[in-house]
Amino acid sequence: MIDFHAHLDLYPDPAGAVELCRQNGTYVLSVTTTPSAWLGTKRLAKAAPRIRTALGLHPQVAHQRKRELSLFDTLLADSAYVGEIGLEGGKEWKPFFSDQVAVFDHILKSCEQAGGRVMSIHSRQAATDVLNMLEAHPKSGTPILHWFTGSQKELARAIDLGCWFSVGPAMLKSANGRKLAASMPKDRVLTETDGPFGMLQRRPLFPSDAALAIPMLAELWALSTQDVEALVRGALTSVGELAGPQIWKGMYVI
């Protein structure tokens, strides 16, 4: 099981969520929403070797936490993975969009200066702006667009820019989500939950629930579940190799 985007520190019982991942052998990219949360979230997973903790600054809190960019820069050398970062274009967040752009631009520049990072990126209602910024910072690393909701045209552009994608059962329950996933490069797709925010049947998804996306993708791609599992595991291995030097101990499928 592979969950390439979950907020382990934001479950009601974070330690319990981590222990379930350890028991189930789930590979998890544990994203954070602020730099100040990274060290504590990383400590949560110290006994779970299949969990990697990403250094993030979520666009919805960018205007409140932009002062933490200096801390982000300090911690970046110790994190091969960055996320959750990006832009949020929803109406509620429009007044703070300039702060989001400034924060995202700073992060992309920092990642470029650090030699590139694997990045889990939020782009809801802001796909074109995100892609413009990624195009302006081509050496920032490997962009993985989490729960992508853009248009088919934006998807095609993202593919041309070399973006990867993480999709989950909550995304795939919508017609638009299924249509987008059907057109994604099969070797650049990872599974995710976005738990505890990702929901299915009125309950929060846990990392092990990422497996629910496998038969959904199999149907969309006209493949067997075994073939889809192999593709996703291959994608995870490739991402681990992209994460940087061996000292990072990437995220390889064991």
N, C-alpha and C positions, 0 to 999 in steps of 0.2 A: 504493500500500500504506500502511495506517495501523495503527500499533501504539500504542495509547493507554495502555499500561502495560508497561514493560520495565525491567529493572534493568541498564542498560548497564555500569555500573561493577562489576558482579559476575560478568561473563563472565570466563573464564580470560584472554582477551586483549581488554580493554575497548577499546583503541584500534582493534584490528582489527574489533570489532563495530561501532563508530561508522563506520569507513571503509566497511564493507559497506552500512550504512544510507545513507551519502552516495552511493555508487555506484549503489544501487538506487533512489534517490529516495524512500526510505521516510520518512513522517511518523512521528515517535516522541515520546511523552511518556516521558522518561527519569526514572523515580522514584528517590528516594533513601531510605535507611533511617535516616539520622541527619543532623542539621543540619551536623555537621562534615564530612560527605562531599559537601555540595552544591557548594561552590566548585570542588573538584577535578573533580567529575563534569561541571559546567558547562563547565570548560575543555576537557574531552575533546571536546566538541561544537562548539567555536568555529568550525570550518571546515565545519560541517554545518548549514546554515540551516533545515532542516526538523526539527531536533531541538529540543525544549524540555525544560529540566531542572526538575523539580518538587522543592520543598523538603519533606522528610519527616521523620517520626520514627515508625518502625514499631512497632506495638503489642507485638510479640514482644520488643523490646528496650527498651520504655518504662521498665521498672524499673531498667535499667542506665544509660540515657541521659537520664533526666528532668532531670539537671543541665544538659543542653544546651538547655532551653527558652528560656533567656535569649538564646542564640545564634540560635535559631529566630526569636525576635522581632526581633532585629537584622537578620537577613537577609530577613525577610518583605517588606519594602518593595521589594526587588529581584527578587521572584519572583511572577509572575502565577499560577503553578500550585503546588499543594500536594499532596504525596503521597510516599510511601505513609503514610497515617495511618489511624486507626480503632481497632477493638477485635478481639481474638482470644479466642474462648471455648473453645478446645480444652482438654482436661483438663490437659495439661502446663503451660498458661499460667494456669490458674485461680488459683493462689496469688498471682499478680501483677496480678489484675484491677483492684484498687483503684488501683494505679499507672497502669494503662492508662486508666482512666476519668478520673483527674486530668489526665493528659497530653492526652488527646483533648479534654477540656473546655477546658483552657488554649488549645489550638490553635484550637478553634472560636471562642473569645472573641477571640483575637488576630486571626483572619480577619475577624470582625465589625468590630472596631475599625479594621482596615485597609481596610474598604469591600467585603469579600467576595473570595473567590478561587475558582478552579476546583479542586476537590479530588478526588483519586483515593483511594477509601476501601475499606479492608479490613473485612469484617464476618463472617468465618467463625465460625459457631456463636454469633454475637452480634448478629444482624440487628435484633432488637427493641430491644436496648440502643443500638445505633447510631442507629436511627430515632428513639428517644426523645430522644437528645442533639441530633440534627439539628433535631427539632421545637422543642427548647428554644432553639436558636440559628438562627432562620430567616434572619438576615442574614449568615450566615457565608459564603455563596456558592453555587456550583453543585456539588452532590454527585454524583459519578459512582461508583457502586458497582461495584468491580472484582471479577470472578469471583463474582458473587452466588450464594449457595447456600442462601438462606432458604426459607421455605415460600411457597406461593401466597398465603396471607393476608398475609404480610410483604411479598411483592412488590407486592400491590395497595396496601398502605399506602405503600410507597416511591414508587410511581407517583403516588399522590395528593399526596405531599409534594414532587413535582417532581424526583425523582431521575432521573439518567441511568444508563446501564449500559455497562460494557465487557466484551465476551465474546470468548473465543478458542477455538481448536481443541481445546485440552485440556479446557476446560469443556464444549464441545459434544459430546465423545465419550461423556459420561455421559447416561443417560436423564433424570435429574433436571435436568441442565443444559439439555438440549434442551427439556424441558417448560417451564422457566422462560423461556428465550429466546423461545419461541413466543408467550408472553403479554406480552412487553415492547413498549412503544411503539416502532414501527419508526423513528420520527424522533429517538429518544433513545438509540440503540444505536451504540456504537463498537466496532471490533475491537481486540484486544490479544493478547499472547502470554504475559505474565508471565515471559518468558525471563530468565535461564536456568533458572528453577524450573518453568515450564510445560514439560511433556514430551509428546512424541507418538512412539509406536513406539520408546520407550526412548532417545530422544535429546532434548537440550534444544532448545527452539524459539528461533529467531532472529527479529528483528522482521519480516523479509520473509515469515515463515511465517504472519503474521496473515492473509494473503490466503487461507489454507486455510479460514478461517471463512466466507468469502463464499458458496461453494456450499452449505455446511451451513445457513446462514441462508436461502438461497434455497429450499432444500427445505422448511424449517420454515414459511416465510412464503408458500409457493406463488407465488414471484416469480422473475423471471429474475435471473441473476447480475448483469446490467447494471443492473437496477433496484436491487438491493441495494447495489452499488457506489455508485450515485448517492445512495442514502439515507445511507450511511456518510460519503461525502464531504460531503454537506450537513450532517450532524451535526458533522463536524469544523469546518466553516466557522462554524456556529452557536456552537460552544464557543469558537472563537477570538474571536468577537465578545463573548462573555460574559466573556472573560478580563480585560477592563479597558480603560483608555484606550489610544489608539493608540501611546503610548510603549512599551507592552509588545510591540508588533508581534505580538500574539496568536499563533494557530496557524491561519493561513488556508490553504486549498488553493490552490496556485499553478497 
